């Protein structure tokens, strides 16, 4: 699966030639975003506090998933839907070969995202690899889109930190 940017703040997810969905940011520096799947369902990512350390993924006003940033740079996401109570951890891995990983509680890599800067067009293109067990889950695209959202957020933080040095 690959992710390309259509224009500033709009990212399309492709599996081969088929579009799986998109992530649309509210503004250039906004942490609010919408996830739109290929069936037209809309999910909103909303910050819960002023420090932007907690977020919720909402659908029709109901919280489905909470995301919490931790001091060590990992983020915990916990599903609140139905009886399923799943925890995933998001982290940055690698030094020279930078990857962003969503892991389950057994430290299996469920989603791996690699960002590649393309000089032609001055844009990032992202490659996504999925674990087979995640593909079998219902609404697996939400986990992919959330991992992408967290990847962009962490990349923005790294860039801001590098600019202050």
C-alpha positions in Angstrom: 0.0 0.0 0.0 1.2 3.5 -0.8 0.1 7.0 0.3 0.4 10.0 -1.9 -0.6 13.6 -1.3 -3.2 15.0 -3.6 -2.7 18.6 -2.3 -1.6 20.1 1.0 -3.4 18.3 3.8 -5.1 15.6 1.7 -3.5 12.1 1.5 -4.9 9.2 -0.5 -4.2 5.5 0.3 -3.8 3.1 -2.6 -3.7 -0.7 -2.6 -2.5 -1.3 -6.2 -4.8 0.9 -8.3 -7.7 0.8 -5.8 -8.2 3.7 -3.4 -8.7 2.5 0.2 -9.5 5.9 1.7 -8.0 9.2 2.6 -6.9 11.4 5.5 -7.8 15.1 5.3 -6.3 17.6 7.7 -8.4 20.7 8.7 -5.5 23.1 8.1 -1.8 23.2 7.4 -0.7 23.1 11.0 -3.9 21.6 12.5 -3.9 18.4 14.5 -7.6 17.9 13.6 -8.2 15.5 10.7 -10.8 13.3 9.1 -10.4 9.8 7.9 -12.7 8.8 5.0 -12.8 5.2 4.0 -13.7 3.9 0.5 -17.3 3.3 1.6 -17.7 7.0 2.5 -17.7 6.7 6.3 -16.2 9.7 8.0 -14.2 9.5 11.2 -12.8 12.5 13.0 -9.5 12.8 15.0 -10.0 15.3 17.7 -7.5 16.5 20.4 -8.9 16.2 23.9 -6.6 18.7 25.8 -4.7 21.9 25.1 -1.3 20.1 25.2 -2.4 17.7 22.5 -1.3 14.6 24.4 -4.7 12.8 24.1 -6.8 12.3 21.0 -10.0 10.5 20.1 -11.1 8.9 16.9 -14.9 9.6 16.7 -17.6 8.4 14.5 -21.1 10.0 14.7 -20.1 11.6 18.0 -19.0 8.4 19.7 -15.4 7.8 20.7 -14.1 4.6 19.1 -10.4 4.8 19.8 -8.3 6.9 22.3 -4.7 7.9 21.6 -2.4 9.0 24.3 1.1 10.3 23.9 3.6 9.1 26.4 6.8 10.8 27.7 9.1 8.3 26.0 7.7 9.1 22.5 5.4 6.0 22.1 1.7 6.4 21.8 -0.9 4.0 23.2 -4.1 3.5 21.3 -6.9 1.6 22.8 -10.0 0.4 21.1 -13.3 1.2 22.9 -15.6 -0.4 20.4 -17.9 -3.2 21.6 -16.2 -6.0 23.6 -12.9 -5.8 21.7 -10.3 -4.1 23.9 -7.0 -4.0 22.0 -3.9 -2.0 22.8 -1.3 -1.0 20.2 1.9 0.9 20.7 3.3 3.4 18.1 7.0 4.2 17.9 9.8 5.4 15.7 12.3 2.7 14.8 15.7 2.9 13.2 18.2 5.6 12.8 19.3 5.7 9.2 16.5 3.6 7.8 13.7 5.5 9.6 10.4 3.5 10.1 7.3 4.2 12.1 5.7 1.1 13.6 2.4 0.1 15.2 3.0 -2.9 17.4 0.6 -5.1 19.3 1.1 -6.0 23.0 3.3 -9.0 21.9 5.7 -6.5 20.1 4.6 -7.8 16.6 4.8 -5.1 13.9 1.3 -4.7 12.6 1.8 -1.6 10.4 5.2 -0.3 9.2 5.4 3.1 7.4 8.4 4.4 5.6 8.4 8.0 4.3 10.4 8.8 1.2 10.9 12.4 0.1 10.5 13.0 -3.6 12.4 15.9 -5.0 10.1 16.0 -8.0 7.1 17.8 -6.6 8.8 18.3 -3.2 6.4 15.9 -1.5 6.6 12.8 0.7 5.4 9.4 -0.5 4.8 6.7 2.1 5.1 3.0 1.8 3.0 0.9 4.1 3.5 -2.8 5.0 0.8 -4.7 6.9 0.9 -7.8 9.0 -1.6 -10.4 7.7 -3.4 -10.7 11.0 -4.3 -6.9 10.9 -5.7 -7.4 7.4 -8.2 -9.9 8.8 -9.5 -7.4 11.3 -12.7 -5.6 10.7 -12.0 -1.9 9.8 -8.3 -2.5 9.5 -8.0 0.7 7.4 -8.7 2.8 10.6 -5.5 1.4 12.2 -3.5 2.1 9.0 -4.9 5.7 8.8 -4.2 6.3 12.5 -0.7 5.0 12.2 -0.2 7.4 9.2 -1.6 10.3 11.3 0.8 9.5 14.2 3.7 9.2 11.7 3.1 12.6 10.2 2.7 14.1 13.7 6.1 12.5 14.8 7.8 13.6 11.6 6.6 17.2 12.3 7.9 17.0 15.8 11.3 15.7 14.6 11.5 18.5 12.0 10.7 21.1 14.7 13.3 19.7 17.0 15.9 19.7 14.3 15.1 23.4 13.5 15.9 24.5 17.1 19.4 23.0 17.2 
